[in-house]
Each structure stands twice: as C-alpha cells, then as structure tokens.
Amino acid sequence: MLKAIIFDLDDTLLWDEKSVKAAFETTCQLVESMYGIRAEAFESKVRDIARAKYASYGTYSYTQMIGINPFEGLWAQFRDEGEEFGKLRELAPSYQHEVWTEALAAYGIEDGSFALKLAKAFPEARKANAFVYEETFEVLDKLHAQYPLMLLTNGSPDLQQTKLMLTPELKKYFEHILISGSFGRGKPDVTIFEHALNLLGLKREEAIMVGDNLHTDILGASRAGIRSIWVNHHGKKPDEVFPTFEITSLGELVSLIEEIG
C-alpha cells in the first residue's frame, strides 16, 4: 500500500533547465552587445569550457557523488559545512571568473573586468529566473492532501535551499527535505534512499520515487527496492535503467498515483 511520495527537485518540480538557459541567454546577450559575438555561439563555448574546467579540479569526484553540476558551480557559493565544501567555496570565485575569461579569450578578447562583470551577471540572472512547471503546484496541492510528501534532492544544501527560497511556496508541501550534501552521499547511492525511508518510517514498498533522471532518481530507487515514476519530459528511451512507471509530464502524476494507491 502506498503511504508516501518522494519527489526529486530539479527538473521534476523546479524547471532548472529553463532557469539555467535563461541565465545564459541574459548573460551572453551582454557579450553580443559589447563585442558582437552571437549569444548562442558564446553560450555553447562557455558551457564547454565550464564542463572541462569543472572536471579538472580535485573536487570533481566529490561533486559527482553529491550531484552538483558545472552550471550550478557558476552561481553557487557553497556556504556549507565540511572539508570538501570548504574546497569548493575557495574554488568557486576563480572558477566562475575564469570560465568567462577563457570563453572571451577563445574569441581573441582579453578583458578581465568584463569577464568579472559576466561572472557576477550570471548568478543574478539565474536568481531572477526561477521557474517551476505549470502543473507543479496543482499536483502538489492534490497529492499533499492525500499523502506525506518528501523532497530528496542532490546538491549543495546552501544552493538547494537558495532555490527553494526563490520559490518559497514549495517548502510547505514537504514533511522532510533531504539534500545529498547534508547526508554525505547522493542519488543513486542506495544509502540515501534507505535514509529517506527511515525518516518517513516506512518500508520500501510503501513509498514511491518521482523524478526526471534515470541515472540518479530511478536507478537509486531501483537499487533500494522502491517503485519509481519517471517524468520523461523529452521523450527519451530508457537505456539499461527502467522505471516502474513512466509519464511524459507532471500533469499525469495524480491520476497515476490514484491508480497505484
């Protein structure tokens, strides 16, 4: 019998992909206005440089385990406890500046002060563009009336709490908010799912995981013996990891939960 629902946050309830895209568009438009470089091309260059630089740091394996991506690194401050977060906090300002510096340099532009302006503009633009899916609150309203809800999200606690602060209406729906950076392991590690069940006081068959990522949300739930619902926004085909159920948008969730429950 279903007794609780566990939700992922990014690109399940919050439309993080759209927020990041809007932040890049706003920031790269400054470059187009200043130097005439097409914003779309510059964005692609910045993304490539950010991925490569992020992966070059000694902190990379930790960010992979906790689940913090290169674009989150472009606006995170990592005001979190722990040695690894201390390293990230120290790295963040230079990483954020150097990514934009190197992207400009790729176009033959040496302008450190403008790069610093871009490094500051991106976090501001990301905070100004906090999107949720159209169905998010309607779905949460209906399910919250029937089940305890839990939020299980990968990331820096400081950054994930910042996202929730930017969309303050979300927090009230959840009895528990579990963030990988606080726990010490991220999805798909089975231990964070087991901890989630312990917090809920439930057996694995009494909960279900709802998320958009096959390789974190769905794989982790599967390893823990928890049923899963994959929100497949982009019509992808499962590859090695298979959810218990699949929907194409959050709006389909309530009727599916009614069938399951």
C-alpha positions as CSV (number, residue, x, y, z in Angstrom):
1,M,0.0,0.0,0.0
2,L,1.3,3.4,-1.0
3,K,1.9,5.6,2.1
4,A,4.2,8.4,0.9
5,I,5.7,10.0,-2.2
6,I,9.3,11.1,-2.6
7,F,10.0,13.9,-5.1
8,D,13.1,15.0,-6.8
9,L,13.5,18.8,-7.1
10,D,15.5,19.9,-10.2
11,D,13.7,19.4,-13.5
12,T,10.9,17.5,-11.7
13,L,9.2,20.3,-9.7
14,L,11.6,23.2,-10.5
15,W,12.3,23.7,-14.1
16,D,16.0,24.2,-13.6
17,E,17.0,23.6,-17.2
18,K,14.9,26.5,-18.3
19,S,16.3,28.7,-15.5
20,V,19.9,28.0,-16.5
21,K,19.1,28.6,-20.1
22,A,17.5,32.0,-19.3
23,A,20.6,32.9,-17.2
24,F,22.9,32.0,-20.1
25,E,20.8,33.9,-22.6
26,T,20.7,37.1,-20.5
27,T,24.5,37.0,-19.7
28,C,25.6,36.1,-23.2
29,Q,23.5,38.8,-24.6
30,L,25.8,41.2,-22.8
31,V,28.7,39.8,-24.8
32,E,26.8,40.2,-28.1
33,S,26.0,43.8,-27.3
34,M,29.6,44.5,-26.2
35,Y,31.6,42.6,-28.8
36,G,29.1,41.4,-31.5
37,I,29.6,37.7,-30.8
38,R,26.4,35.8,-31.4
39,A,25.0,35.0,-27.9
40,E,24.1,31.4,-28.9
41,A,27.6,30.6,-30.0
42,F,29.2,32.2,-27.0
43,E,26.9,30.2,-24.7
44,S,28.0,27.0,-26.3
45,K,31.6,27.9,-25.8
46,V,31.0,28.8,-22.1
47,R,29.2,25.6,-21.5
48,D,32.1,23.6,-23.0
49,I,34.7,25.4,-21.0
50,A,32.7,25.2,-17.8
51,R,32.4,21.4,-18.2
52,A,36.1,20.9,-18.9
53,K,37.4,23.2,-16.2
54,Y,34.9,21.8,-13.6
55,A,36.1,18.2,-14.4
56,S,39.8,19.2,-14.0
57,Y,39.5,20.0,-10.3
58,G,40.4,17.7,-7.5
59,T,36.8,18.2,-6.1
60,Y,35.2,16.7,-9.2
61,S,34.7,13.2,-7.8
62,Y,33.0,14.7,-4.8
63,T,30.7,16.9,-6.9
64,Q,29.8,13.8,-9.0
65,M,29.0,11.8,-5.9
66,I,26.9,14.6,-4.3
67,G,25.4,15.7,-7.6
68,I,26.5,19.3,-8.3
69,N,26.9,20.1,-12.0
70,P,29.2,22.6,-13.7
71,F,26.5,25.2,-14.3
72,E,25.4,25.1,-10.6
73,G,29.1,25.8,-9.9
74,L,28.8,29.0,-11.9
75,W,26.4,30.6,-9.3
76,A,26.9,28.5,-6.1
77,Q,28.6,30.0,-3.1
78,F,28.9,26.7,-1.2
79,R,28.3,28.1,2.2
80,D,28.1,24.6,3.6
81,E,29.9,22.7,6.3
82,G,32.6,20.1,5.6
83,E,36.1,20.0,4.2
84,E,35.1,19.3,0.6
85,F,32.6,22.1,0.6
86,G,35.3,24.3,2.0
87,K,37.4,23.5,-1.0
88,L,34.5,24.2,-3.4
89,R,33.9,27.5,-1.6
90,E,37.5,28.5,-2.1
91,L,37.5,27.4,-5.8
92,A,34.2,29.0,-6.8
93,P,35.2,32.7,-7.3
94,S,38.1,31.8,-9.5
95,Y,36.2,29.1,-11.4
96,Q,33.3,31.5,-12.1
97,H,35.7,34.2,-13.3
98,E,38.0,32.0,-15.3
99,V,35.2,30.3,-17.3
100,W,34.0,33.7,-18.7
101,T,37.6,34.9,-19.1
102,E,38.6,31.8,-21.1
103,A,35.4,32.0,-23.2
104,L,36.2,35.6,-24.2
105,A,39.9,34.6,-24.9
106,A,38.6,31.9,-27.3
107,Y,37.3,34.8,-29.4
108,G,40.6,36.7,-29.0
109,I,39.2,39.1,-26.3
110,E,41.3,39.9,-23.3
111,D,39.0,41.8,-20.9
112,G,39.3,40.7,-17.3
113,S,37.0,43.4,-16.0
114,F,34.2,42.4,-18.4
115,A,34.7,38.8,-17.6
116,L,34.2,39.7,-13.9
117,K,31.0,41.5,-14.9
118,L,29.8,38.4,-16.7
119,A,30.7,36.2,-13.7
120,K,28.5,38.4,-11.5
121,A,25.7,38.8,-14.0
122,F,25.1,35.0,-14.4
123,P,24.2,34.3,-10.7
124,E,22.0,37.4,-10.7
125,A,20.2,36.2,-13.9
126,R,19.8,32.7,-12.5
127,K,18.2,34.0,-9.3
128,A,15.9,36.3,-11.4
129,N,14.7,33.3,-13.4
130,A,13.3,30.8,-11.0
131,F,10.8,28.6,-13.0
132,V,8.5,25.8,-11.9
133,Y,6.5,23.6,-14.2
134,E,3.0,24.8,-15.0
135,E,1.4,21.8,-13.2
136,T,3.7,21.8,-10.1
137,F,1.5,23.4,-7.5
138,E,-1.7,21.9,-8.7
139,V,-0.2,18.4,-8.5
140,L,1.4,19.1,-5.1
141,D,-1.9,20.5,-3.7
142,K,-3.8,17.3,-4.7
143,L,-1.2,14.9,-3.5
144,H,-0.3,16.7,-0.3
145,A,-4.0,16.3,0.8
146,Q,-3.6,12.5,0.5
147,Y,0.0,11.6,1.3
148,P,3.0,12.7,3.2
149,L,5.5,14.2,0.7
150,M,9.3,14.2,0.9
151,L,11.8,16.1,-1.1
152,L,15.0,14.1,-2.0
153,T,17.5,16.3,-3.9
154,N,21.1,16.1,-4.9
155,G,23.3,19.1,-4.4
156,S,24.9,21.7,-2.1
157,P,22.5,22.3,0.8
158,D,23.1,26.1,0.5
159,L,22.3,26.1,-3.2
160,Q,19.3,23.8,-3.0
161,Q,17.9,25.9,-0.1
162,T,18.5,29.0,-2.2
163,K,16.5,27.5,-5.0
164,L,13.7,26.8,-2.5
165,M,13.9,30.3,-1.1
166,L,13.5,31.7,-4.7
167,T,10.3,29.6,-4.9
168,P,9.1,29.8,-1.3
169,E,5.7,28.3,-1.9
170,L,7.3,24.8,-2.4
171,K,8.6,24.1,1.1
172,K,5.3,23.9,2.8
173,Y,4.3,20.7,1.0
174,F,7.1,18.6,2.4
175,E,7.4,16.9,5.7
176,H,11.1,16.2,5.1
177,I,13.7,17.8,2.8
178,L,16.7,15.6,2.4
179,I,19.7,17.1,0.5
180,S,22.6,14.9,-0.6
181,G,25.3,17.4,0.6
182,S,23.9,17.2,4.1
183,F,23.7,13.4,4.1
184,G,27.1,12.8,2.6
185,R,26.1,10.7,-0.4
186,G,23.9,11.5,-3.4
187,K,21.4,9.7,-5.6
188,P,21.8,6.9,-6.9
189,D,23.6,5.7,-3.8
190,V,21.3,3.3,-2.1
191,T,22.0,4.6,1.4
192,I,20.4,8.0,0.8
193,F,17.2,6.2,-0.2
194,E,17.3,4.0,2.8
195,H,17.8,7.1,5.0
196,A,14.7,8.6,3.3
197,L,12.7,5.6,4.2
198,N,13.9,5.8,7.8
199,L,12.9,9.4,8.0
200,L,9.4,8.5,6.7
201,G,9.2,5.5,9.0
202,L,8.2,3.3,6.0
203,K,9.0,0.1,4.3
204,R,10.3,0.2,0.7
205,E,7.1,-1.0,-0.8
206,E,5.1,1.8,1.0
207,A,6.9,4.7,-0.9
208,I,7.4,5.7,-4.5
209,M,10.1,7.9,-6.1
210,V,9.1,10.6,-8.7
211,G,12.0,12.0,-10.7
212,D,13.2,13.0,-14.1
213,N,16.7,11.5,-14.1
214,L,17.0,7.8,-14.9
215,H,20.6,7.5,-13.6
216,T,20.0,9.1,-10.2
217,D,16.3,9.1,-9.2
218,I,15.2,5.9,-11.0
219,L,18.4,3.9,-10.6
220,G,18.7,4.7,-6.9
221,A,15.1,3.9,-6.2
222,S,15.5,0.6,-8.1
223,R,18.6,-0.3,-6.1
224,A,16.7,0.4,-2.8
225,G,13.7,-1.7,-3.9
226,I,11.5,1.4,-4.2
227,R,9.0,1.8,-7.0
228,S,9.6,4.7,-9.3
229,I,7.8,7.1,-11.7
230,W,10.0,8.6,-14.4
231,V,8.9,12.0,-15.6
232,N,10.2,11.7,-19.2
233,H,9.9,15.3,-20.3
234,H,11.9,14.8,-23.5
235,G,10.6,11.5,-24.9
236,K,13.9,9.7,-24.2
237,K,14.2,5.9,-24.4
238,P,15.3,4.0,-21.3
239,D,18.8,2.6,-21.6
240,E,19.6,-0.1,-19.0
241,V,17.7,1.7,-16.3
242,F,13.9,1.1,-16.3
243,P,11.3,2.8,-14.1
244,T,8.3,1.1,-12.7
245,F,6.1,3.7,-14.3
246,E,6.6,6.4,-16.9
247,I,4.8,9.7,-17.6
248,T,5.6,12.5,-20.1
249,S,4.6,15.4,-17.8
250,L,4.0,16.1,-14.2
251,G,0.3,16.7,-15.0
252,E,-0.2,12.9,-15.5
253,L,1.1,12.1,-12.0
254,V,-2.1,12.5,-10.0
255,S,-4.2,10.0,-12.0
256,L,-1.3,7.5,-12.0
257,I,-0.9,7.8,-8.2
258,E,-4.7,7.2,-7.8
259,E,-4.3,4.0,-9.8
260,I,-1.3,2.9,-7.8
261,G,-2.7,3.9,-4.4
